[in-house]
Amino acid sequence: MFVYILKTAPFLRIVIPFMLGIIWPIPLLYVLPAGFFLLILHVGIGYLPLWARFRLDAYRGIILQLLLVCIGCLLVDAKEQYKHHLIKPRPDEVLVGIIAAPVQSSQYGYRTIIKLETKEQLLIYFPPDSAVMAIQEGDRLLFKGAVQLISFSGNPGSFNYREYCAARYIYQQVHLQEGHWRHIVMPKSFLLRCRNSCLQIINQYIGGREGGLAAALLIGYRYDLDREMVNDYMQTGIVHIIAISGMHLALIYASLIWGLQWLPFPSLKGVLIIVVVWGFTLLTGASASVLRAAVMLTVVTIGKFFLDRDSSTYNQLALSAFLLLCYDPALIKDVGFQLSYLAVLGILLLNKPFSSQSYWLRKMGEAITIAVAAQAITFPLCLYLFGQFPLYFLPANLIAVPLSTLILYGEILLLCVQAHWLGTCLQWLLTMMNTIVAWIGHLPGAVISGLHISVYGVLALYVCIGALLAGKKGVVYIMGAICLWSLIVLPGRLQKQRQRVMIVYNQPRHTGIDFIQGSVVQFAGDDSISANMLRAARTFYEADTGRLVGFEQLGHFICCGNKRLVIVDGALPAGRPAKKFRTDYLLLSHNPRVAIKDLQGFYDVGCYIFDASSSHSRIEKWKSECYALTLRFFSVPDQGAYVVNF
């Protein structure tokens, strides 16, 4: 089966080594001479006599594959040099840029993304101010402020926001103060005007919670989505419904094919389809899954209406991946890109025709096989990324996909007729879909959580899936993959049983410390600290709350094993002790008005720790004192959570 696919899809033989070069890039120092040598070798074989070329033909193919790996490495290096350019403006320098995303509310005010005139992107935080809501995407912003690297809490198991932004070429942030910014209203582009018109019509005729969902379904505008509703869709495994994906573009493509049947000129029909497909793609923000569908549909349209030929779907899939990765190799790290291609590949490999005399039974059977095929192929990656499995994904898909299709066509009609009765009908359909999804998501056992696996587990599961597709011969590969996975996982499991870790968490205005021994964890700190943060870290270390052996706490003095920790959150006693207290760590929390030199009179400290409960100015003062006294210290707000093995 796989040999047949490779024969009918030549672009697969190109994109696979190209992707390997992007995933595991070789340093430029090695890849340039290697690529030059391979190129000379490939060209040199072409000048050999015919009999020699015939004998070396297989090696020439291998050389070409290695050259593609080198091209992938070079492309990554070229993009890395461009995207890691950081700006260092003067303190009084005024920066100018264009707002690149709608303004959103954040924990301390508002935030948005700005694209500077030098093409760099910055994450901008505004203070709470009603004037901020007047800023729209496409407006110009003049501002000045301290440009910093995007912060990352460093808490084990927590979402790495810095890495998330880096994948979108955003590396720095600015916290603006009142009066340090001014925005200028600018003429909007055609696409922005179209999107704003769509949003205005949706808010006028649907509005509310359902209006946010309608905007996400139609044009991929996710900024007004209700968080609880998004969680319900995640619980049921149908979050792809509210994220513009290839399914939405395929529905529009099918409508265009049907609506343009009357047009007698194939070339004109193809041009119209391509223009509408790419117009919709750009209107929705050009996410990875939509780009994949747009490129594939463009290839299909060109073949059907311009060249009058059909090509392998596998070839179209590989070609679209190759073109997108040439445009932006960082897309390979995008979760939407990965899940989109895997889902389509699963449908192509596993979807079997469902035969029935009944039209509705046949359609239901096709929907079931498509849902199961897509879920089966994306299952290992979803376990690695999210650590959970939605048990009721099948009934949720069978209900939500037809409803969302009907709603999407209804919204397109609403844009044309702008009738209140149609808006009311769509609002009712959206409410019904949300109610059903929420009910399914809250059923007992709706989600099986805690299923985190490693990269090796993902590879082993995909080997098992491939072996199942190979038939009876694949049983040996399944057993081998499971045994190899077990051998790889075993050392890590043994290490988890012997782990001894102390974590000082990074949460503003809070103090939290976890002591982990084996699979048991004991907490010390504020009761109001984030439960989600603690749960993520304990899941990461596979530990649960309990009583540690050798753990003692007396007020602000903690002893765990052979390590001592002292927490100072207030003024020191009046007199100095005759003998200093020896401690491995001293944690300064909740802004105590103490000086490092005064602490030295009470404690013999191995390392000072400043947690996120203290103010920035106080921490900077302590850091300056430690530098002057050449003392070891760790600043949690600046360096992330303090994690140490003991």
N, C-alpha and C positions, 0 to 999 in steps of 0.2 A: 504493500500500500504506500509506504513512504517513498520507495524507489519510484513508483508511478507518479507521485506528486512532484518529486524533484525533476522528473523528465518533462512533465507538462508545465512546470512553473520555473523557468530558467532564472527568474529574478530571486528565487529563494536561495540559489547557489551564490548569488551576489550579496544578498542582504545579511545572511547568517555570519560569514566572516567579518563583514563590515560592522555588524553589531558587536561582535566579540572585541574588535579593536576599540569600540566606544566604551564598553563595559569595563574592560581591563586594559586601560591605555598604558603603553610602554613609554618610558621617558624619552624625550626628544633626542638625547645624546645617543641612544641606541637605535631608535626607529629610523632616523635619517640615513645612516650608513647601511642599515639592513635593507631599507626600501630601495636605496640606490643600487645595492648589490643585486637584489632580486630583479630590478628592472633591467639591468645589464644582462643578467642571466636569461631572462625571458626573451629579450630582443636577440641575444646571441644565438639561442636555440633556433630562431627563425632563419638564420643564415647558414645553418648546417645542411649537409646533403639530405635528400628526401628520406633515405633509409634511416638516417640518424634521427631526423625529426619524428619519424613514425615511432621509433623505439622510445623516444623521450617525451612523447605526447602526454602521457599520464603525469609525468613530473612537471610539465609545463602548466598543467591545470592546477597542481598543488602550489606552484610558484605564484600563479595568478590569485589564488585564494589568500596566500600570505601577503601579497601586495594590497589586497583589499583590507586586511587587518591593519596594515601600516597606514593606509589612507584614513581609516577610522581613528587611529591614534593621533595622526596629524590634525585632523579636523577638531578633535577634542582639545588639543593643545592650542590651536588658533582661537577657539572660543574662550578657553580659560584665560588667555592673555587679555582678551577684550573685556571680559565680564568682571575681572578682579581689579579693575581700575577704580581706586578709591579717591574721593576728592578731599582736599585739605584746605578749606577756605580760611581767610583771615577772620579774626573775631568780629570785625566791624564790616565785613564784606556782605553786600546784599546779593542774594541768589535769586535767579528768575527761572521759572519753570511752568509747565502746563499740567493742570490737574488730570491725572490719567485714570482715576477711579472715583466712583461716587463717595461722598463723605459718609462715614459710618460712626455710630456711637461706640465708644470704648470705655474701659474701666474708669479712666480719669478725665474723660471729655470726648473728643472726636479724633478721627484719624482718616487719612487718605494717602494716596500714592501720587507723587509728583515726578514728572520727567523733565530734567534740566535741559537747557539749551545745548549742553555738551553730551546729551544722550544718556547720562547716568540717571538712575531712578532712586528716589529717597522715600522712606516712610515718614510721613509728617503727622505729628500729634498736636492737636489744638487744645487749649484750655476750654472749660465749659463756657460757651458764649453763643448766644442766639444768632449772632451775625455769621457764624460758621455755616449754618444751614443754608445760607444764600449762595454758597459756593457750589458750582456745578462742574461736572466733568467737561473739560475743554476750556475752562477759564484759565487766565494767567495769574500766577501767585508770585508776589515779591516778598521776600522774608530774609531774616538773619537770625542765626542761632548756632548753638554748638552742635556740630555734626559728629555723631558717635556711631560706633558699630552697633548693629542690632543686638539687643540683649538676649541672653538665653539663660533660663533658670538653672540648668545643669542638674535638675532633680532626676534621679534614676527613673527610667521608664516614662518620663513625661514627654509631651510633644515638643520636638525641637523646632521652635519657631524660626530660629536663625537659619537652619538648614532649609526650611520650607521657603523662606524668602529668598535664599541664595539660589534655589532652583528657578526662581523667577527673576534673577539678576538684580535683586535688591539687597544691598549689603549694609546700608547705613540708615540712620534715623535722626530726626530732629524733633526735640520737644520745644515748641514755640511758646513764648510768653505773650501776654496781652500787649498790644501796641507794636509788636515786632513783625507784623505781617500786614499785607494789603493785597486784596484780590481785585482783578480787573476783568469785567465781563467781556468775553470774546465771542465773535460769531462762531456758531457751531457747524461742524461738518455735516454733510448730507446724512451719513449713517447715524450720527448722534441725534439729528432732528427727527429721523425716522423712529429711532428707539424711544425718544421722549414722547413722540406722538402716540406710539403704541401704549406706553405706560399711562399716559393721560386718559386714553380711551378705556383701558382696563380699570383704572381707579375710578373713573366716572360711572361705568356701567356694572362693575363687579365690586371692587373695593374691599377693604377689611382684610382679614386673614386669608380669605379665599383669593383676593386680588393679588397678594404676594405669591401664592402658588400659581395663579394663572400667568403672571409675568415670568415666572421661572419656566413654566411649561412652554410658553410661546417664544420668548426671546432670550432665555437663559439668565434673566435678571434675578439674582439670588439674594440681593441685599435686603429685601423686605420679607424674607421667609421667617415664619415662626419657628423658634428653636425646638419647642416641644413637638411640633408637627414633623420637623426633619428627623427627630429622634424616632418617631413612630415609623417613618419610612425606612430608617436604618434597621430598626428592630425586625422588620418583615423582609429585608433583603431586596427592596425595590427602590432604593434611593436613586437609581438610574432614571426613574420616572421624572423626578423633579430636577435632574441635571440634564441639560440639553445634550443629547447623544446622537449616535448614528441612526437610532430608531426614528427620531423626529425628522431627520433629514431624508431618510428613506420614504417616510410617509409623504413628505412634500414632493420628492422625486416622482413617486407613483402618481400623485395628483397631477403633476406637470405632464407626464406621459399620457395620462387619460385626457387631460384638458386640451392638449395640442394635437389630438388625432386628426383634426380637420386641416391642419397645415400641410400643404403638399410638398414643401421644400425641406428635405431632411437636414441640410446644412443649417438653415435658418432655425429649425426646431432645436438642433443641437446647441447652437449659440445661445438661444433663449434659455434653455435648461441650465447650461453652464453659468450664465450670468445670474440667474435666480438662485442657484445652489450656492455660489460663492458670495452673493449678496447676503443671503440668509446666514451663511457661515460667519462673515465679518460682523453682521448685526448682532449675533449672539456672543461675540467675544472670541471666537475661533479657539475653543477649547480643543484639547488633544483628540478626544473621541469624535468631535464634529469635523476636525481637519482630516482625520482618517477617512471618514465617510465621504467628505467632499472630494478628496483626491481619488478615491475608488470610483465614485460616481462620475467624475470627470473622465477617467480612463474608459469606463464603460460607455459613456456618451460619445467620446471621440471614436471608439471602435465601432459603435453601432450606427452613428449618423454621418460620420465622415469617411471612415475606412471600410464600412460595411463588413465587419468581421467581429467575431466573438473571441474572447480569450479566457484562459483559466481563471477562476475566482481566486485561487491561491496565488497566481501570478499578479493579479490586481492588488491583493493584500500585501504581497512582498514589495511591489513597486511603490505603493503608497507609503509604506514604512521607510523605504530607502529615500524617497524624496523628502519626507518630513525630517528624517534624521540628518540629511544633508543640510537642511535649512536650520535645524536646531538640535544638535546631538544630546542636549540636556533633556529633551523630551523622553528619552528612554528611562529616566528616573521618575517621570510623571506617573502617578498612580492611575489617572484616567487613561493615559496612553496604554499602559500595560494591560489594564482590565478590558479596555475596548478591543484590542487586538486578540487577546486570549479568548474573549467571548465569541468573537466572529470565527476564530479558528475552531473553537469547540463546536459551534453550530455547523461548520463545514464538515468536520470530522465525524461527529456523533449523530447529527440530525438525519433521521431516516424517514422516507415517505410514509405517510399514514393513509392506508387505503380503507375507505368506507363508502357505502352507497349514499349515506346521509351527508349532506353538505355541512351541517352544523357539527356533526360528530367528527368529520374530517378536519374542519377548522380547529376544533378543540384539541384533537389529537396532535395537530401540527404545533399548536401553541404550547402544549405540554412537552413535546419532544424538544422544541427550541429552548424553553426555559430550563429543562433538565440538562441539556447539552451545554448551555452557557454556564450554568452553575457548577457543573462537574469539572470543567476546565479551569474556571477561576477559583474553585474551592481551595486548593493549596495556597495560592497567593493571598487570598482573603484571610486564611488562618494566620499567615505570617504577619500581615499588616494589621489586622483588627482583633485577632484572637477569639473570634466568635463565629457561630454559624446560625443563621435564621432557619428554624425548623419548618416554618410555614411559608417558605418562599413561593412554593408552587401555587397554593390557592390565592395568595396575595397577587402574584403575577397574572393569574387567570382573570382576576377581577379588575386590577388596576390598569393593565395594559389596554384592554378594549375601552375602558372608561376614559383613560387619558387620551387615546386616539380620537374618540368622539369629541372630547373637550378641545383638543388642538384644532380640529377642523371647525368646531363651533367658534373658537376665538378668531380664526382667520376670517370666517364669515362676519363676525362682530366688527372687525376692522373695516369691512366693506359697507355694511348696512347701518351700524351704530344704532341698534334698536334696544330699548329698555327691556322688552319682553325676552329677547335673546340673552341679554346680560343676566336677567333673573334666572332663566333656565340654566345657564352655565354656573351661576353661583350655587344653585341647588345641586347640580351634578358634582361640583367640587366639594361641597359640604358632605354629600353622600359618600364620595370616595374617601375623604379624610376620616369620616366616622367609621367606615368599614376597616380601613387600614389601622386606625387606632385600636379598634376592637380586636383585630387579629394580633396586633403587636403586644396586647396585654393579656393574651391567653396564657394559661400555665405552660411553661416550657417553651415559650415563643423563641427564646434565644438561648443557645448553649454557649456559655462564655468560659473564659479561662483555657482556651485551646491554643495558646501560643506555641509556635514551632520555630525552629531555626531555619537558616538558609538551606542547610543540609537536608532538613525534613522536607522542605519544598521540592528540592531536586529529587529526593527519593519518591515522593508522591507522584511527581510527573513521570518518573521512570516507570512506576507502577501503572499509571494511566496509559502510557505508550505500550507497555507490555500487554495490557488487556486488549488494546486495539490490534496487537499482533496475533492474537488467538492463543491456541494451546502452547505454542512455542514460547510465549511470553511468561509462563509460570516460573521458569528458572530465573528470568530477570527480576520478577517480583520478589522472589525469595532472596536473591542477591542484594537487591536494593534495601529490603527491610533489614537484613543482617548488617549491611554496611552502615545504615543509619543508626542501628543500635550500637555498633562499635564506636561510631563518632560521638554519639550522645553520652555514652557511659562515662567517660572521663569528666565531662562537665557535671553530670549528676553527682559523682563522687566528690567533686570539688565543692558543689553546693552544700553538701552535708558537713564540710569542714570550714565553711566560710565564717569569718568574724569581721563584721563591718560596722563602722560608725558613720552615720549620715547627719550632717547639719543642713537642714532644708533651706531653700531660698524662696521665701514668701514674704513680701513686704509687710512690715508692721507685726510680724509674728515670729515666734521662736519655736522650733521643732527639731527634736533629735531622736533618731532611731538607732538602737543597738541591736545588731543581728548576729546570732550564733546559730549556725546550721539553718534549720527551718523555723526558728523561733525569733520573734522580734519583740522588743520592749521599748515603749515610747516615754520621752520626757519632754515637757514643754507646754505650750499653750493649748488649751482644750479647743479653742476656736480655729485651729489650723485646718487647712483644706483637707477634707476626707478623701477627695478624688486624688490629690497629690500623694497622700500616704498609700492609698490603694494601688496606684500605679507603681510606686517604688517597691512595695512588698510583693506585688505580682512579678516584678522584674527579678527579685531575689528569691522568689518562691518561698516566702516566709509568712507566718501567721502569728498573731499576737499570743503571748504566753508569758511565763515567768522564767527569766534567764537564770541559769546556775552561775553563781559568782557575781551577780549584779546587786549592788547596794546603793541606795540613795538616801542621803541625810541632808535635807534642805537643798542647798545649792551645790552640794558636794556629791559627785557620782563616781563610783568605782565599778568598772566592768572588766573582769579578768585581772590583768596586770596593768591596766590603763586607768588614769585618773582624769577627771574633767571637773573644772570649777566654773560655775556660771555667776557672773557679776552683773547685776541689773540695778544696782543702787549705790549709795555712798559707802565708802570704806569706814571701818571703825576708827575711833579717835586715836587710839594708841597703836604702836607697831609691836608685833610679836617678837619675842627673844630669838625665835628660830623661824626661818621662812618655811612655808608649806610647799613641798615639792609636788607639782602637777604636770602631767603631760600636755594638757590643753587648758586654756582659759578662754571662755566664751563671754564676750561683751555683748549684752543684749538690752533692748529697750532704753537706749540713750542714757546710760549712767554718766554722771558728771564726775568722771575720774580721769586722771592722767596716767600714762603708761609708767612714768618714773615713780609715781606713788604706788602702783601695783607691784613694782619690783621690790618695794620694801616689805610686802606681805607674802609674795609668792615667787617661787623659782619655777619659771614657766618654760616649757619646751616649745610651744607654739601658741600665739594669740590668734583667736578667731573672732571676726566681726560679722555678725549675722545681719539679715535684712530688716530686723526690727529697729535698728538704729538709723538716724538720719545721715544723709550723704555728707553734710558738713562735719559732723562728729567723727565719722569714719575717716574722712580725709585728714583730720587732725591727728587721729591715732596712727594712721599710716605714716605721716610725717615724723612722728615721735619714734616709731619703730625703725624707720630709715636712719634717723640720727643716732639711735642707740644700737644699730645693727642687730635687731631682733627679728626672729622668724614670725611671720604673720600670714593670715589668709583672710581676704575680704570676700565674703559670700556674694554681696550684690555685684561686685565687679568680676569675680572669677567663677561664679556659679556655686552650686551646692558643694559643701566640703565632704568628700567621701574618702575614708581612709580604712585600710585593712589593719587589724591589730591582732 
